[in-house]
């Protein structure tokens, strides 16, 4: 099929894991199932211009500049996916990507980047193959996303997304994520304010961190704990038990960093202001009763989660008590969103 020169564009959000994915088997298979909130404003827009070619090749631009440091990871990604997207073998791609948020800002840029890239590639494949249709498009894109970044598989779906096989969701899978349909309409919509403690690059990559779980002294215990927390989180959402929700989310955040600090070699991504912010959040919750909580990715920055109906008072708390602990006073306000958008 000759489409001559054409292009596709997708916008896809980042996400913040509530039940953390940490540690994986071969081929990007998770050690445990995870659940995340899909974000809204923090996203990546990827455009791919494609044309017929005698062989596969690509150029990559990030904010209109070539970024050779991204190429090794992209090469690995394409080597993993090309058997599942055979149209690529005869295409030349020009990939242009841009984020709505600063790189290395504590937001999972690999999740939004690889999910938006995978959505573009899956749409291109659909032009050449009748095996991709409206019913399986998102599942295919999530599968492709996973081969670039495990957490990217969850960004394909909003508002809540699960990745990893669990008995609690019949259609769950290690190979792609799924949307969680929450039947409890009283469970609040959440905001996520990302408090930027450190805007620098992490001293250890997430890929290496995952690898250190292979022989971790607490590997088996973590698998048991994560599945128990998964069950508790599901219960908290379905019963609108925000106290249980907070307990589980904060326990998962602290466990993630405890696993890093007890790996071999060990590493610490907390900064002094990370701890100060956490202490302020807990103290504020105790004093006011507001259902705020913290979580963290594999970095120093803190995600402050809170019901949308308390936005005004929580913003006052941020400006009064937390902003001084942020790097150059930086923080990013976001909220739970509905998932990717086709911008063609």
Buried (B, 14 or more C-beta within 10 A) or exposed (E): EEEEEEBBBBBBBBBBBBBBBBBBEEEBEBBBBBBBBBBBBBBBBBBBBBBEBEEBEBEBBBEEEEEEEBEEBBEEBBEBBBEBBEBBEBBBBBBBBBBBBBEBBBBBBBBBBBBBBBBBBBBBBBEBEEEBEEEBBBBBBBBBBBBBBBBBBBBBBBBBBBBBBBEBBEEBBBBBBBBBEEEEEEBBEBBBBBBBBBBEEBEBEBEEBBEBBEEBEBBEEBBEBBBEBBBBBBBBBEEEBBEBBBBBBBBBBBBBBEBBEEBEEEBEBBBEBBBBBBEBBBEBBEEEEBBBBBBBBBBBBBBBBBBEEBBEBBBEBBEEBBBEBBBEEBBBBBBBBEBBBEEE
